[in-house]
Structures are given as structure tokens and as C-alpha cells.
């Protein structure tokens, strides 16, 4: 959270030239866009455009780029053209006119050599700590825009908070790092393109925020880029907080708590109307009627409701419509299931796999035979069957997918668990066949061709081709998700297995899955907690991923009578409360319902009541302490179960979140010895300036009950955490 506004609410535009009109090549002009938080000054000198300065009024700092290409366009006849690409920056264009209003500056530029016109727009609204920039491009002739960098500025203090080399890895395969912001560590600014597959990166000391989709520019037709954002914070140490506040403001739907049941651990692919009804009745009776909990928000029917599992059900022809209902187990359009769920005060949620993976793979062959765009990978060495998935860029298939997802909204589903996007945990697949909706660099492919998950595709020379596919696919998927939200604003969407992770996905959907983990770990509750928490630590603290914790999904809390079972209600309560304290606002219960006894339901009810009270603080949830897995580190990517060792070395850690009036702290000591632990109630720990004092309640953890009742901002809390203990502390004004 940023400090209070230091300037009165006003908006200033200072122009050294007329508000509209031509600029001669010999003129020099300064255009300044300004509000009470920041100002951006652009200069037109000798007919050339550049950014001269960005003023952060919150921190009283000026950022002056030492070089400003301003923007870059990489043009070619085609991605496979043997002619050298043309790289144009603002220095290659002459400014021909400009105009300004109270909230916008527009600069028009022209390159006569290549017949390209660009309009650059800078916008800044009153009361906003961030502004925007975008380009509108018109070419006189058809050509390919291979890459557009909307921002290209030399800023020595810029850095990439995302530290891992690649954004998504699974058993050695990866997608190029996309969709993460850039920050400055002296002037406290953040930068990036508002697009989940944006290529925001540092090249030397040059900050570049761009998109690489290989779009074809049609003669005389205007092409509008995505918007780049530039924003400010009052302190470089807390620029991530400012960025996440901005993400919370622009997300597709307001962040809010949703407590859900999911049928997957309960029944797997064997879900039926009768089985669903049994779990629905039991959960409602035990949690709502007997223990006074609120009705669950959503009951999610996972993989199995659709007709795609022969010989259990006859295989439908998906070329005429994907994800038809398995009417052997449910009635048409799931009418009875929806009615039963809504009768409990809840709503319907559904699973689907956009790439037709997992329970939908049986339909890939008929879709391929019917001319839909199927990605075909390597053959399995034992089965001889090729890995396949639907292309997320294929125009024919994406039309089929869009039609069905919108129909599922009409069926009453308000939650979508979309499982399998660019592949799954074992494999990522890319388009290697040209003319199927995305550019393919066939000139680089071997003479014998290349499968969609060929190991050779990991070579860096194919990174551009992979970016083309991911970028085009992301644009088309985002457009579908936007239509789903428009049809019903109550819809919430989870991009699960195989998705890229970017905070800008939240402009189009609501929840993202951890991409570096399995459903859970074997062993006792301590190991299960440390496995999942180790993944959170790896993704957010070590790798520096800038997605808010409140928008992550994982398969917990879980209890299935087997790998997630234990004899101790106390151990289950430790596990449940720590899982809930991670701060996800999508709390999905993975229970085998008929394995829960009265004590289990008591624990679950206590946890759900705590979540509803505490959820406002989840919006600013974060980890504290050390690595949950101690010495068990993974240099790259997934924390494999095979590599996860039970020799936890005893590092204390937990989660915390705060609003102006409340907060919580969870603490876990996985070791077998007592550990002292201290933390300070200050801004570094997540508290908002000038908040408090707070009254402390110990929700769980006997040893913490000796702490005093009232705590003020800036005070330090010190306590001894017992062996393998979980503590939950609540703070209320």
C-alpha cells in the first residue's frame, strides 16, 4: 500500500508547443504528462521523439533514461524470409504532428523509407499511480511485424524480479519466460506490457517491454498494440507491493473468497449424479446444518462429467461439439446436478481441458481425423503412442472450444477448472506445422520435420517460434475468457495444468495453478506441508514470480483416507489451518467425503469459519521466514517427489497478511526441536503504515497463549515454537 497523496487532486499538462499541429524538423519541444503522483516528459528534438524523464513524486525521485530508442519494430517479409529483418526505432521516424488533452499525449511519426506510420499514445489519469503507453501502426505494404517493443529505454537501475532463467519447467522442458514485470531499485518504478505473454526483459541496461506474435500488417490497416504500463511506489523496497496493488485494481473480477468442493479425490473419473448427491448432502448437513458454516460457494464436478471415457461410456463425436455430457451418469445439460447444488445455496463448477488432455484424450484422434489442429508429439518408448494435444492457436479448434465454453456458462457453471493448456506436467507441446494460426520458422526445422514436443525444440534457436505460439494462443484464450466473463460476471476461471504464470493473466481470469508441483506428497502431515510450502517458497521467494499468493490454486486442503490420512485430529488441524493460511482465495476441498468422521468435520468447520473471518487479509498474503524444505533445494523447476527428501532441517516459516484493521500470522516449525522465532510488525512484514494497534487472539497453538494481548506497529514478537507445531495468530483492531 502506498503512502497518502502528498499533492492536491489536480491534473496538469504542460506543453511547450501548441496542443495540436505539425512539428517541423527543426523544432524542439517538451511535452509533459502529469498528475499528483508522477510525470512523464517526452521530448521532440530535430524531429525525433524520446522520453527525457519520469518523475516519481511519491519518492521525490527522477528517472532519466541515458538512452531512449523509445520503441522498436522488427519487420520482415515473413518469419522465414532469407532477407535481413529491418529494425526500426523512434530515431528512424520523423515526428509529423502531436496533440494533447488533459489525460493524453499523441505523437504521430512517419518513416518514408519503409512506408510505416506510427502513432504513440501516452495516457495518465488523475489519481492513478500508473500510466500507459501504446502504439498504433500502419504500413503501406503487407509485411510481418515479428516483434514490437512498446518501451525501449536505457535504465541502468532496472532489474527483473523474476530470477529463474525460464518461467515454466517440467522435467527439463520449458517455455520462455513471459509475462513478468520489471522494476527499478532506485526510483521505485514498475514496467511491463499488460499481457500475460508479454516479453518484458533486460538486454544489458536496456529495459524492453514488448510482444512477439509475428502479426501480419495489412496495407493501410491500423494495428494497435497492447498497452505498456509505467507506475511508481513511494519506496524501492516496497515496489512489489505497489505493483500487486495495481494488479488488484485491473483484474477481471474483484478478488474474493470462494470455498469449494471438488469431486476428483472423491470419485475420480467415476463421478455420477448419485455420487455427487451423496457428498453434497453429507457436506451440507455436517458443515452447514450441524456446525453453522456458510454453504459452500461452488461444487465442482471434475473430470468425468463429460462423455469421453470409453468403454465406461460410448465415445461421442467431438468434432460436432466438444465436452458433451455423459448422459449415462447425468441428465442433459447437468440440469439435475445444478438444481441439487443450487438447492443448497451453492453454485455449479465444471472441469474441462482446453487441450483435450487427461480424461479428454480419447477424443483427440477423431478431432485430428476431422481436420482440427492437433499437436502430435514424440511416441512413448513403451506404448508406441504419440503424445497429442489440441493446438491453442488453431483457429478451427479455438472456435469449437469457445462455443462450448460459452454453452457451459449457459448451463449454469460459474467456475471453470481448465486443466491442460500448453501441455501437462510431463510435456509441453508447440506448433511445428505452418499455416495453422501461428508463425512457424520452418527454415529452422530439420529436414525430417519436428514433433510438437521434440527434445530438439529446447534449443534456444527455437525460442522465437515458441514465443509466437504462446503469444498467439494467449491472445485467443484471453479473448474467450473475456467473453465468458461478459456473459456472466459471476464466472471465475482457473488456468490449471500447463499454463504460463503471469500476473497479467488476472486481467482475463481469476486463479492460476502452481506449475511446479504434483497433487501432493506422500508421508506424514509435516512432509505434506513442507512439500507444498517448499513449492510456494521456490516459486515466489526464490524465483521471484510476481503473481499474488491470493490467486494461486493447489490441491489442498485434502483428506482422502489414504495418502492424506492420519490418526490424529490435532495433526489434521495443523495441516488444515496451515494450508488455509497460504492465502489463496479459492479454497477447494479435496475430500473423500465418506472417510470424514465427526472430529474431522469439527476441524473443517473451525477452519472454514476462520477463513471467512480472515479472507480480507488474504489479498496481501505473503510468506515469511526461511525455506520450508531447508537443504532440499532444486536448482531448476519442479520439486519432484522423487527428489523430495524427508530430512527437514528445521527452518521456521509461515504466512501472513494484513489490512488496515486486521491481520494474521501462521508459523510452522517442521523440526523435532524447539525453535525460537521472531518477527517485527512493520511494513517489511506486510503491515500497512499507520495501522494498529491490534488485539491478539491465538487461534491455534498452545505455546503462543503466553503472548501479550495488545500489539503496536513496529513491535517485535518473539516466541518459542514447539517441535512440528503450527501456530495461528489473529490480529484485530
TITI-964472 format. One record per residue (C-alpha): residue in three letters; z, y, x. Coordinates in steps of 0.05 Angstrom, whole numbers, padded with zeros to 5 digits, always signed. Example, Ala and Ser with C-alpha at 12.3 -4.5 7.8 and 13.67 -1.06 7.14 Angstrom:
2
Ala+00156-00090+00246 Ser+00143-00021+00273 
This chain:
733
Unk+00000+00000+00000 Unk-00019+00068+00027 Unk+00026+00129+00030 Unk+00026+00180-00025 Unk-00030+00231-00027 Unk-00019+00287+00023 Unk-00072+00333-00007 Unk-00082+00361-00077 Unk-00131+00326-00123 Unk-00196+00362-00107 Unk-00264+00344-00082 Unk-00303+00384-00031 Unk-00375+00380-00008 Unk-00391+00426+00049 Unk-00465+00435+00062 Unk-00496+00476+00117 Unk-00563+00472+00082 Unk-00588+00481+00011 Unk-00567+00428-00039 Unk-00638+00405-00047 Unk-00702+00417-00009 Unk-00743+00400+00051 Unk-00716+00398+00121 Unk-00764+00419+00176 Unk-00766+00380+00241 Unk-00736+00439+00278 Unk-00677+00450+00232 Unk-00606+00428+00247 Unk-00557+00415+00190 Unk-00489+00385+00178 Unk-00473+00351+00112 Unk-00401+00334+00097 Unk-00376+00290+00041 Unk-00302+00297+00030 Unk-00242+00283-00015 Unk-00166+00285-00004 Unk-00166+00220+00036 Unk-00227+00220+00081 Unk-00290+00257+00100 Unk-00356+00234+00129 Unk-00401+00282+00165 Unk-00475+00267+00177 Unk-00520+00310+00219 Unk-00594+00322+00214 Unk-00618+00348+00281 Unk-00690+00355+00302 Unk-00709+00316+00240 Unk-00664+00257+00258 Unk-00604+00230+00219 Unk-00538+00206+00248 Unk-00464+00201+00230 Unk-00425+00252+00270 Unk-00354+00239+00247 Unk-00308+00202+00198 Unk-00242+00236+00185 Unk-00182+00194+00163 Unk-00136+00246+00131 Unk-00083+00193+00117 Unk-00073+00182+00191 Unk-00098+00251+00215 Unk-00149+00217+00260 Unk-00223+00229+00273 Unk-00272+00173+00288 Unk-00333+00198+00326 Unk-00386+00145+00339 Unk-00413+00150+00410 Unk-00479+00126+00386 Unk-00509+00122+00317 Unk-00572+00082+00300 Unk-00545+00095+00230 Unk-00584+00037+00201 Unk-00633-00016+00225 Unk-00692-00051+00193 Unk-00723-00112+00224 Unk-00793-00121+00197 Unk-00846-00174+00205 Unk-00908-00202+00172 Unk-00869-00266+00158 Unk-00809-00302+00187 Unk-00858-00350+00221 Unk-00904-00295+00248 Unk-00920-00301+00322 Unk-00925-00226+00327 Unk-00863-00190+00353 Unk-00816-00163+00300 Unk-00811-00088+00290 Unk-00740-00059+00295 Unk-00733+00010+00265 Unk-00670+00053+00266 Unk-00657+00122+00238 Unk-00684+00151+00303 Unk-00753+00124+00285 Unk-00754+00163+00220 Unk-00761+00236+00205 Unk-00718+00268+00152 Unk-00762+00298+00098 Unk-00712+00322+00046 Unk-00640+00320+00024 Unk-00598+00335-00037 Unk-00524+00332-00053 Unk-00478+00332-00113 Unk-00402+00332-00116 Unk-00400+00257-00104 Unk-00464+00240-00068 Unk-00510+00258-00010 Unk-00581+00233-00009 Unk-00625+00236+00053 Unk-00699+00217+00049 Unk-00734+00194+00113 Unk-00805+00173+00130 Unk-00836+00131+00185 Unk-00911+00146+00183 Unk-00930+00095+00237 Unk-00908+00036+00194 Unk-00912+00068+00126 Unk-00839+00059+00108 Unk-00796+00108+00068 Unk-00720+00102+00066 Unk-00670+00139+00022 Unk-00599+00137+00049 Unk-00543+00148-00001 Unk-00471+00166+00017 Unk-00421+00168-00041 Unk-00347+00185-00045 Unk-00308+00192-00109 Unk-00246+00234-00120 Unk-00181+00196-00110 Unk-00212+00138-00072 Unk-00193+00117-00003 Unk-00262+00088+00009 Unk-00334+00110+00002 Unk-00401+00075+00001 Unk-00469+00076+00033 Unk-00534+00042+00013 Unk-00608+00045+00028 Unk-00669+00046-00017 Unk-00731+00024+00019 Unk-00805+00030+00000 Unk-00861+00001+00043 Unk-00934+00020+00037 Unk-00955-00052+00051 Unk-00926-00122+00040 Unk-00880-00143+00096 Unk-00817-00183+00106 Unk-00750-00147+00115 Unk-00717-00201+00157 Unk-00653-00162+00168 Unk-00623-00097+00143 Unk-00562-00066+00177 Unk-00537-00013+00129 Unk-00487+00012+00181 Unk-00502+00011+00256 Unk-00452+00054+00295 Unk-00425+00051+00366 Unk-00349+00050+00357 Unk-00311+00026+00418 Unk-00246+00014+00379 Unk-00277-00031+00326 Unk-00255-00103+00322 Unk-00266-00165+00280 Unk-00201-00190+00249 Unk-00233-00258+00236 Unk-00223-00292+00303 Unk-00255-00360+00295 Unk-00325-00367+00321 Unk-00352-00394+00255 Unk-00328-00385+00184 Unk-00333-00456+00159 Unk-00329-00521+00197 Unk-00324-00593+00175 Unk-00325-00649+00226 Unk-00366-00607+00274 Unk-00415-00577+00225 Unk-00412-00504+00207 Unk-00441-00444+00171 Unk-00449-00379+00209 Unk-00391-00331+00199 Unk-00407-00288+00139 Unk-00372-00241+00091 Unk-00313-00216+00133 Unk-00296-00142+00144 Unk-00290-00102+00209 Unk-00232-00056+00226 Unk-00216-00001+00276 Unk-00150-00004+00313 Unk-00140+00069+00328 Unk-00166+00107+00269 Unk-00146+00055+00216 Unk-00213+00045+00181 Unk-00246-00015+00149 Unk-00321-00030+00143 Unk-00367-00081+00112 Unk-00422-00096+00062 Unk-00397-00112-00008 Unk-00429-00180-00010 Unk-00399-00250+00003 Unk-00454-00269+00053 Unk-00457-00202+00089 Unk-00467-00206+00164 Unk-00414-00157+00189 Unk-00406-00164+00264 Unk-00395-00130+00330 Unk-00451-00132+00381 Unk-00419-00103+00444 Unk-00387-00039+00419 Unk-00435-00031+00361 Unk-00409-00042+00292 Unk-00463-00071+00247 Unk-00456-00086+00173 Unk-00518-00120+00146 Unk-00551-00173+00104 Unk-00603-00224+00127 Unk-00642-00254+00069 Unk-00714-00246+00091 Unk-00736-00209+00028 Unk-00809-00193+00018 Unk-00822-00119+00008 Unk-00878-00108-00043 Unk-00924-00048-00033 Unk-00896+00014-00067 Unk-00838-00023-00099 Unk-00768+00002-00085 Unk-00718-00046-00054 Unk-00644-00029-00060 Unk-00594-00058-00011 Unk-00523-00079-00024 Unk-00471-00025-00014 Unk-00433-00018+00050 Unk-00361+00007+00045 Unk-00321+00050+00093 Unk-00247+00061+00079 Unk-00184+00087+00110 Unk-00110+00070+00118 Unk-00050+00112+00139 Unk-00032+00066+00198 Unk-00075+00019+00240 Unk-00021-00034+00237 Unk-00030-00040+00162 Unk-00105-00034+00155 Unk-00109-00104+00126 Unk-00061-00083+00070 Unk-00107-00024+00054 Unk-00168-00070+00054 Unk-00135-00120+00008 Unk-00114-00063-00039 Unk-00187-00044-00042 Unk-00208-00116-00056 Unk-00157-00120-00112 Unk-00188-00057-00142 Unk-00260-00081-00141 Unk-00251-00154-00161 Unk-00289-00182-00221 Unk-00227-00195-00262 Unk-00156-00169-00253 Unk-00113-00216-00212 Unk-00066-00251-00260 Unk-00025-00315-00263 Unk-00056-00377-00294 Unk-00014-00441-00299 Unk-00059-00501-00310 Unk-00061-00577-00316 Unk-00117-00616-00282 Unk-00136-00686-00302 Unk-00163-00710-00234 Unk-00100-00741-00204 Unk-00080-00765-00274 Unk-00143-00803-00293 Unk-00198-00790-00241 Unk-00267-00802-00269 Unk-00239-00845-00325 Unk-00216-00786-00368 Unk-00225-00795-00443 Unk-00206-00755-00505 Unk-00148-00803-00518 Unk-00121-00800-00448 Unk-00125-00725-00447 Unk-00089-00721-00513 Unk-00031-00764-00486 Unk-00020-00719-00426 Unk-00029-00656-00468 Unk+00023-00678-00519 Unk+00072-00700-00465 Unk+00067-00637-00423 Unk+00073-00592-00484 Unk+00132-00630-00512 Unk+00171-00636-00447 Unk+00157-00567-00418 Unk+00147-00521-00478 Unk+00185-00552-00536 Unk+00244-00583-00498 Unk+00252-00536-00438 Unk+00227-00469-00464 Unk+00168-00458-00417 Unk+00107-00418-00438 Unk+00047-00460-00460 Unk+00002-00476-00402 Unk-00055-00427-00397 Unk-00110-00479-00386 Unk-00121-00554-00389 Unk-00177-00571-00340 Unk-00218-00633-00354 Unk-00241-00652-00285 Unk-00299-00696-00262 Unk-00312-00749-00316 Unk-00324-00710-00380 Unk-00399-00707-00364 Unk-00448-00764-00373 Unk-00461-00783-00301 Unk-00423-00846-00283 Unk-00464-00909-00295 Unk-00451-00964-00311 Unk-00388-00936-00344 Unk-00435-00893-00386 Unk-00510-00891-00396 Unk-00544-00842-00348 Unk-00574-00783-00385 Unk-00638-00749-00362 Unk-00611-00687-00328 Unk-00680-00658-00317 Unk-00675-00636-00390 Unk-00606-00607-00383 Unk-00550-00619-00333 Unk-00479-00638-00348 Unk-00486-00667-00418 Unk-00422-00691-00450 Unk-00405-00765-00443 Unk-00402-00778-00518 Unk-00375-00848-00506 Unk-00309-00814-00487 Unk-00313-00745-00521 Unk-00348-00717-00581 Unk-00405-00668-00579 Unk-00391-00604-00540 Unk-00319-00627-00530 Unk-00301-00599-00598 Unk-00240-00644-00609 Unk-00214-00634-00539 Unk-00220-00558-00545 Unk-00186-00559-00613 Unk-00128-00601-00588 Unk-00118-00556-00527 Unk-00121-00492-00567 Unk-00073-00521-00619 Unk-00021-00519-00562 Unk-00034-00446-00548 Unk-00076-00462-00487 Unk-00150-00459-00467 Unk-00203-00507-00442 Unk-00225-00511-00370 Unk-00282-00555-00341 Unk-00304-00584-00275 Unk-00376-00581-00252 Unk-00413-00590-00186 Unk-00468-00538-00176 Unk-00498-00580-00120 Unk-00491-00644-00163 Unk-00443-00678-00114 Unk-00384-00725-00125 Unk-00388-00751-00197 Unk-00456-00720-00207 Unk-00494-00753-00150 Unk-00524-00807-00195 Unk-00569-00754-00225 Unk-00599-00728-00160 Unk-00655-00779-00159 Unk-00681-00762-00228 Unk-00677-00688-00213 Unk-00716-00699-00149 Unk-00769-00740-00185 Unk-00776-00685-00237 Unk-00793-00633-00185 Unk-00726-00598-00177 Unk-00707-00572-00108 Unk-00664-00628-00077 Unk-00639-00623-00005 Unk-00647-00690+00030 Unk-00603-00705+00089 Unk-00593-00760+00140 Unk-00588-00833+00119 Unk-00519-00864+00125 Unk-00520-00915+00182 Unk-00488-00970+00139 Unk-00514-00959+00068 Unk-00582-00932+00088 Unk-00577-00880+00033 Unk-00593-00808+00048 Unk-00544-00752+00035 Unk-00571-00708-00021 Unk-00551-00645-00057 Unk-00585-00593-00101 Unk-00611-00531-00068 Unk-00570-00469-00084 Unk-00632-00426-00073 Unk-00683-00467-00113 Unk-00710-00422-00170 Unk-00726-00481-00216 Unk-00658-00514-00208 Unk-00618-00449-00210 Unk-00649-00434-00278 Unk-00625-00502-00303 Unk-00556-00491-00274 Unk-00549-00421-00303 Unk-00570-00445-00372 Unk-00517-00500-00372 Unk-00460-00458-00344 Unk-00472-00406-00398 Unk-00473-00461-00450 Unk-00406-00485-00424 Unk-00378-00415-00434 Unk-00403-00420-00506 Unk-00368-00488-00511 Unk-00302-00450-00502 Unk-00288-00463-00428 Unk-00250-00404-00397 Unk-00241-00436-00329 Unk-00292-00468-00284 Unk-00275-00512-00224 Unk-00342-00510-00187 Unk-00338-00566-00136 Unk-00392-00573-00083 Unk-00433-00512-00066 Unk-00466-00515+00003 Unk-00444-00587+00013 Unk-00376-00621+00016 Unk-00321-00633+00067 Unk-00364-00682+00106 Unk-00431-00647+00108 Unk-00466-00580+00098 Unk-00538-00580+00076 Unk-00591-00527+00087 Unk-00661-00516+00061 Unk-00714-00540+00111 Unk-00774-00542+00065 Unk-00813-00477+00057 Unk-00833-00443-00008 Unk-00772-00465-00047 Unk-00738-00398-00057 Unk-00714-00381+00013 Unk-00748-00367+00081 Unk-00753-00427+00127 Unk-00771-00418+00200 Unk-00820-00476+00203 Unk-00844-00453+00271 Unk-00777-00477+00299 Unk-00775-00544+00264 Unk-00792-00606+00304 Unk-00860-00639+00290 Unk-00826-00697+00254 Unk-00790-00649+00207 Unk-00716-00639+00197 Unk-00669-00665+00145 Unk-00622-00618+00107 Unk-00562-00638+00150 Unk-00598-00659+00214 Unk-00549-00654+00273 Unk-00602-00613+00309 Unk-00593-00557+00258 Unk-00527-00539+00293 Unk-00568-00508+00349 Unk-00559-00433+00349 Unk-00634-00422+00343 Unk-00629-00443+00270 Unk-00573-00394+00253 Unk-00621-00344+00223 Unk-00652-00397+00178 Unk-00582-00417+00155 Unk-00564-00345+00141 Unk-00628-00337+00100 Unk-00609-00397+00057 Unk-00535-00379+00049 Unk-00552-00306+00033 Unk-00606-00321-00019 Unk-00563-00375-00051 Unk-00502-00330-00053 Unk-00542-00275-00087 Unk-00567-00323-00141 Unk-00499-00356-00152 Unk-00464-00288-00156 Unk-00514-00266-00209 Unk-00498-00329-00251 Unk-00423-00317-00244 Unk-00432-00245-00266 Unk-00468-00269-00329 Unk-00412-00318-00344 Unk-00360-00262-00339 Unk-00404-00217-00381 Unk-00409-00269-00436 Unk-00334-00277-00437 Unk-00290-00230-00396 Unk-00234-00282-00400 Unk-00273-00331-00358 Unk-00243-00349-00290 Unk-00284-00384-00236 Unk-00262-00426-00176 Unk-00312-00438-00120 Unk-00286-00503-00092 Unk-00311-00553-00041 Unk-00366-00529+00006 Unk-00364-00455-00010 Unk-00362-00400+00041 Unk-00298-00359+00042 Unk-00305-00284+00037 Unk-00260-00233+00003 Unk-00323-00203-00029 Unk-00333-00266-00070 Unk-00277-00237-00113 Unk-00328-00187-00140 Unk-00361-00245-00175 Unk-00309-00300-00183 Unk-00233-00308-00183 Unk-00209-00363-00137 Unk-00232-00394-00072 Unk-00214-00463-00045 Unk-00185-00476+00024 Unk-00245-00505+00060 Unk-00208-00536+00118 Unk-00166-00589+00084 Unk-00163-00653+00044 Unk-00129-00661-00023 Unk-00063-00674+00011 Unk-00028-00712+00067 Unk+00009-00779+00067 Unk+00082-00784+00086 Unk+00145-00753+00060 Unk+00151-00686+00027 Unk+00165-00649+00093 Unk+00100-00675+00123 Unk+00062-00658+00060 Unk+00088-00587+00060 Unk+00074-00577+00134 Unk+00004-00604+00128 Unk-00016-00555+00074 Unk+00023-00497+00103 Unk-00009-00512+00171 Unk-00076-00502+00139 Unk-00055-00436+00108 Unk-00030-00414+00177 Unk-00094-00435+00211 Unk-00140-00400+00162 Unk-00102-00335+00153 Unk-00057-00323+00213 Unk-00095-00357+00269 Unk-00166-00348+00245 Unk-00153-00281+00211 Unk-00190-00295+00147 Unk-00184-00234+00103 Unk-00181-00267+00034 Unk-00115-00252-00002 Unk-00068-00311-00009 Unk-00063-00300-00084 Unk-00136-00321-00091 Unk-00133-00387-00054 Unk-00133-00454-00090 Unk-00106-00521-00067 Unk-00090-00588-00099 Unk-00017-00573-00108 Unk+00035-00579-00135 Unk+00022-00653-00143 Unk+00060-00716-00163 Unk+00022-00780-00176 Unk+00074-00835-00169 Unk+00046-00856-00102 Unk+00030-00812-00042 Unk+00064-00752-00074 Unk+00124-00791-00099 Unk+00195-00795-00073 Unk+00262-00818-00099 Unk+00298-00752-00092 Unk+00294-00697-00144 Unk+00321-00650-00091 Unk+00262-00665-00045 Unk+00214-00655-00103 Unk+00245-00588-00118 Unk+00240-00567-00045 Unk+00166-00586-00046 Unk+00151-00554-00114 Unk+00183-00487-00100 Unk+00152-00481-00031 Unk+00084-00498-00059 Unk+00092-00446-00114 Unk+00115-00394-00064 Unk+00049-00395-00027 Unk+00029-00341-00077 Unk-00033-00370-00109 Unk-00042-00341-00179 Unk-00080-00403-00200 Unk-00024-00454-00205 Unk-00058-00520-00221 Unk-00013-00580-00234 Unk-00039-00646-00206 Unk+00008-00694-00241 Unk+00004-00766-00264 Unk+00040-00745-00327 Unk+00067-00813-00348 Unk+00101-00821-00279 Unk+00145-00760-00290 Unk+00216-00772-00314 Unk+00266-00724-00345 Unk+00292-00699-00278 Unk+00220-00685-00255 Unk+00207-00644-00318 Unk+00271-00605-00306 Unk+00247-00587-00236 Unk+00177-00569-00260 Unk+00205-00525-00316 Unk+00250-00488-00267 Unk+00191-00477-00221 Unk+00145-00451-00276 Unk+00197-00403-00303 Unk+00207-00376-00232 Unk+00132-00368-00223 Unk+00124-00327-00286 Unk+00181-00280-00264 Unk+00156-00274-00193 Unk+00080-00273-00202 Unk+00073-00196-00197 Unk+00095-00202-00124 Unk+00041-00255-00110 Unk-00011-00200-00109 Unk+00015-00183-00039 Unk+00036-00252-00015 Unk+00034-00268+00059 Unk+00061-00318+00109 Unk+00119-00303+00156 Unk+00150-00340+00214 Unk+00117-00389+00262 Unk+00065-00444+00255 Unk+00086-00498+00206 Unk+00053-00551+00248 Unk+00083-00528+00314 Unk+00048-00562+00372 Unk+00000-00598+00327 Unk-00057-00549+00336 Unk-00131-00554+00322 Unk-00178-00513+00364 Unk-00235-00511+00314 Unk-00239-00521+00240 Unk-00208-00574+00197 Unk-00138-00601+00207 Unk-00158-00674+00199 Unk-00108-00723+00171 Unk-00124-00769+00229 Unk-00103-00714+00278 Unk-00042-00691+00239 Unk+00018-00718+00276 Unk+00088-00724+00246 Unk+00123-00694+00307 Unk+00140-00628+00275 Unk+00175-00586+00328 Unk+00219-00546+00282 Unk+00187-00477+00274 Unk+00215-00439+00214 Unk+00165-00406+00168 Unk+00154-00386+00096 Unk+00120-00338+00048 Unk+00138-00270+00019 Unk+00110-00219-00029 Unk+00133-00151-00055 Unk+00121-00098-00107 Unk+00157-00031-00113 Unk+00211-00064-00155 Unk+00215-00138-00136 Unk+00202-00188-00081 Unk+00214-00259-00059 Unk+00222-00298+00006 Unk+00213-00372+00016 Unk+00238-00405+00080 Unk+00225-00475+00106 Unk+00258-00509+00166 Unk+00219-00574+00177 Unk+00261-00596+00236 Unk+00321-00642+00236 Unk+00368-00590+00266 Unk+00399-00525+00240 Unk+00356-00465+00258 Unk+00376-00392+00257 Unk+00325-00346+00226 Unk+00319-00270+00218 Unk+00272-00223+00184 Unk+00273-00148+00172 Unk+00260-00118+00103 Unk+00207-00069+00125 Unk+00133-00055+00119 Unk+00115-00107+00171 Unk+00148-00159+00126 Unk+00107-00135+00066 Unk+00155-00085+00033 Unk+00127-00021+00005 Unk+00152+00045+00036 Unk+00209+00077-00003 Unk+00223+00014-00043 Unk+00292-00015-00057 Unk+00350-00023-00056 Unk+00345-00094-00082 Unk+00395-00143-00113 Unk+00391-00212-00082 Unk+00391-00277-00122 Unk+00390-00344-00087 Unk+00343-00387-00129 Unk+00345-00449-00085 Unk+00383-00466-00021 Unk+00458-00471-00020 Unk+00467-00445+00051 Unk+00438-00377+00033 Unk+00490-00363-00020 Unk+00536-00331+00032 Unk+00487-00272+00039 Unk+00509-00205+00011 Unk+00483-00182-00057 Unk+00451-00114-00043 Unk+00397-00101+00009 Unk+00363-00037+00031 Unk+00295-00024+00062 Unk+00299-00033+00137 Unk+00359-00081+00138 Unk+00354-00148+00174 Unk+00371-00214+00141 Unk+00399-00268+00186 Unk+00417-00338+00163 Unk+00422-00410+00186 Unk+00370-00456+00155 Unk+00394-00527+00148 Unk+00352-00586+00171 Unk+00289-00596+00128 Unk+00315-00544+00080 Unk+00275-00499+00033 Unk+00306-00432+00011 Unk+00280-00387-00044 Unk+00307-00315-00047 Unk+00292-00266-00103 Unk+00300-00191-00095 Unk+00302-00145-00156 Unk+00314-00070-00163 
